[in-house]
Amino acid sequence: MCTLSGVSQARELAYVDEALKPAKLQGSGKLTWYGLHVYDAYFYRSASQNPSEFALDLRYYRALAGNAIANRSVEEMKKIGVPDGQAQIWGKQLASFMPNVEPGQNITAIYLPKQGTTFYYEGKPIAQIPGADFSKAFFGIWLDAKTSAPKLREQLLGQSCPPPIIQEACN
């Protein structure tokens, strides 16, 4: 990533910095599917003393329907151990607000323990799902040890432990 796009990315994500007071990029990587570049992912942690607050920003390189994003999220939640019934309930919630995306657009999810997960589309808040259970399942798609994208997980976490909501103890 060149400096200009890094500066542009930081400027566009001022809402992440504001929520995490301030935000620090922990890691980034790209997701490919059958050789197609689907999105770049950026994982931010709070630079303050609270390691529980974090954000994940996905910048898309493919046009995807919101329903497809919600359905894929359900499938990925089930792969990390979320019971089918619960994953379906959360999938319906996601489908109710997940936007269609075009290349270059982004969706950001920010987790704050007292609020749950707030979703942003192109920097504007679109929905909030309270509670730790949903947040653990949703962010677990990328950060859980059972993720279907272990290379991306490694790139996002680097040498750091996952947030406590994903993995309480860290070796």
C-alpha positions as CSV (number, residue, x, y, z in Angstrom):
1,M,0.0,0.0,0.0
2,C,1.5,3.3,-0.9
3,T,1.7,6.3,1.5
4,L,-1.0,8.3,-0.3
5,S,-3.6,5.5,-0.1
6,G,-2.6,4.9,3.5
7,V,-3.2,8.6,4.3
8,S,-6.4,8.5,2.4
9,Q,-7.5,5.3,4.2
10,A,-6.8,6.9,7.6
11,R,-8.7,10.1,6.7
12,E,-11.7,8.1,5.5
13,L,-11.8,6.2,8.8
14,A,-11.8,9.1,11.2
15,Y,-15.0,7.5,12.7
16,V,-12.9,4.4,13.7
17,D,-10.3,6.7,15.3
18,E,-13.0,8.5,17.2
19,A,-14.6,5.3,18.4
20,L,-11.4,3.7,19.5
21,K,-9.8,6.9,20.9
22,P,-7.4,6.5,19.1
23,A,-7.3,3.6,16.7
24,K,-4.1,1.8,15.8
25,L,-3.8,-0.4,12.7
26,Q,-2.8,-3.8,13.9
27,G,-2.8,-5.7,10.6
28,S,-4.2,-6.0,7.1
29,G,-4.5,-8.5,4.4
30,K,-6.5,-9.5,1.4
31,L,-9.1,-12.2,0.9
32,T,-9.1,-14.0,-2.4
33,W,-11.6,-16.6,-3.5
34,Y,-10.6,-18.9,-6.4
35,G,-8.0,-16.4,-7.3
36,L,-10.3,-13.4,-7.3
37,H,-9.5,-10.5,-5.1
38,V,-12.7,-10.0,-3.0
39,Y,-11.6,-7.4,-0.4
40,D,-8.8,-6.0,1.7
41,A,-9.3,-6.2,5.4
42,Y,-7.9,-3.8,8.0
43,F,-8.0,-4.7,11.7
44,Y,-7.8,-1.8,14.2
45,R,-7.3,-2.0,18.0
46,S,-7.7,0.8,20.5
47,A,-4.4,2.4,21.2
48,S,-5.7,3.2,24.7
49,Q,-5.6,0.9,27.7
50,N,-8.7,-1.0,26.6
51,P,-7.7,-4.0,24.4
52,S,-11.4,-5.0,24.2
53,E,-12.3,-2.3,21.6
54,F,-11.6,-3.0,18.0
55,A,-12.7,-2.5,14.4
56,L,-12.6,-4.4,11.1
57,D,-12.8,-2.5,7.9
58,L,-13.5,-4.4,4.6
59,R,-12.7,-2.5,1.3
60,Y,-14.3,-4.4,-1.5
61,Y,-12.9,-5.2,-4.9
62,R,-15.9,-7.0,-6.2
63,A,-19.6,-6.0,-6.5
64,L,-21.6,-8.1,-4.0
65,A,-25.2,-8.1,-3.0
66,G,-26.0,-7.4,0.7
67,N,-27.9,-10.6,0.9
68,A,-24.9,-12.5,-0.4
69,I,-22.7,-10.9,2.3
70,A,-25.2,-11.8,5.0
71,N,-25.6,-15.4,3.7
72,R,-21.8,-15.9,3.6
73,S,-21.5,-14.5,7.1
74,V,-24.0,-17.2,8.3
75,E,-22.0,-19.9,6.6
76,E,-18.8,-18.7,8.1
77,M,-20.3,-18.4,11.6
78,K,-21.5,-22.0,11.4
79,K,-17.9,-23.1,10.4
80,I,-16.6,-21.7,13.7
81,G,-19.2,-23.5,15.7
82,V,-22.2,-21.2,16.0
83,P,-25.4,-23.3,16.1
84,D,-27.4,-23.3,12.8
85,G,-30.5,-21.7,14.4
86,Q,-28.6,-18.9,16.0
87,A,-26.6,-18.2,12.8
88,Q,-29.8,-18.0,10.8
89,I,-31.3,-15.5,13.3
90,W,-28.2,-13.3,13.0
91,G,-28.1,-13.8,9.3
92,K,-31.7,-12.3,9.0
93,Q,-30.5,-9.3,11.1
94,L,-27.5,-8.8,8.8
95,A,-29.7,-9.2,5.7
96,S,-32.0,-6.5,6.9
97,F,-29.3,-3.8,6.7
98,M,-26.3,-5.1,4.8
99,P,-25.9,-2.9,1.7
100,N,-25.0,-4.0,-1.8
101,V,-21.3,-3.0,-2.4
102,E,-19.4,-1.9,-5.5
103,P,-15.6,-2.0,-6.0
104,G,-13.9,0.6,-3.8
105,Q,-16.7,0.8,-1.2
106,N,-16.2,-0.3,2.4
107,I,-18.1,-1.8,5.3
108,T,-16.7,-1.3,8.8
109,A,-17.7,-3.0,12.0
110,I,-16.7,-1.5,15.3
111,Y,-17.0,-3.4,18.6
112,L,-17.3,-1.5,21.9
113,P,-18.1,-3.8,24.9
114,K,-20.9,-1.6,26.3
115,Q,-22.6,-1.1,22.9
116,G,-22.0,-4.3,20.8
117,T,-21.2,-4.0,17.1
118,T,-21.9,-1.0,15.1
119,F,-21.8,-1.3,11.3
120,Y,-20.8,1.5,8.9
121,Y,-21.2,1.7,5.2
122,E,-19.0,4.3,3.5
123,G,-18.4,5.9,6.9
124,K,-22.1,6.3,7.8
125,P,-23.6,4.2,10.6
126,I,-26.2,1.8,9.3
127,A,-27.0,-0.6,12.2
128,Q,-26.1,-1.7,15.6
129,I,-26.4,-5.2,17.1
130,P,-26.0,-5.3,20.9
131,G,-24.4,-8.0,22.9
132,A,-21.1,-9.9,23.0
133,D,-22.4,-13.2,21.6
134,F,-23.2,-11.8,18.1
135,S,-19.9,-9.8,18.2
136,K,-17.9,-12.9,19.1
137,A,-19.5,-14.9,16.2
138,F,-19.3,-12.1,13.6
139,F,-15.7,-11.1,14.3
140,G,-14.8,-14.7,14.7
141,I,-15.3,-15.1,11.0
142,W,-11.9,-13.5,10.6
143,L,-10.3,-13.8,14.1
144,D,-11.3,-17.2,15.5
145,A,-8.7,-20.0,15.3
146,K,-11.3,-22.0,13.3
147,T,-11.6,-19.3,10.6
148,S,-11.7,-20.6,7.0
149,A,-9.1,-17.9,6.2
150,P,-6.2,-18.7,8.5
151,K,-3.7,-16.7,6.4
152,L,-5.8,-13.6,6.6
153,R,-6.2,-14.1,10.3
154,E,-2.5,-14.2,10.7
155,Q,-2.1,-11.0,8.7
156,L,-4.7,-9.2,10.7
157,L,-3.4,-10.3,14.1
158,G,0.3,-10.3,13.4
159,Q,2.1,-11.3,16.6
160,S,-0.7,-10.1,18.8
161,C,-3.5,-12.0,20.5
162,P,-7.1,-11.8,19.4
163,P,-9.3,-9.5,21.4
164,P,-10.6,-11.0,24.7
165,I,-14.1,-11.5,23.3
166,I,-12.6,-13.9,20.7
167,Q,-10.0,-15.7,22.9
168,E,-10.0,-15.0,26.7
169,A,-6.5,-16.4,27.4
170,C,-3.6,-15.8,25.1
171,N,-0.5,-18.0,25.0
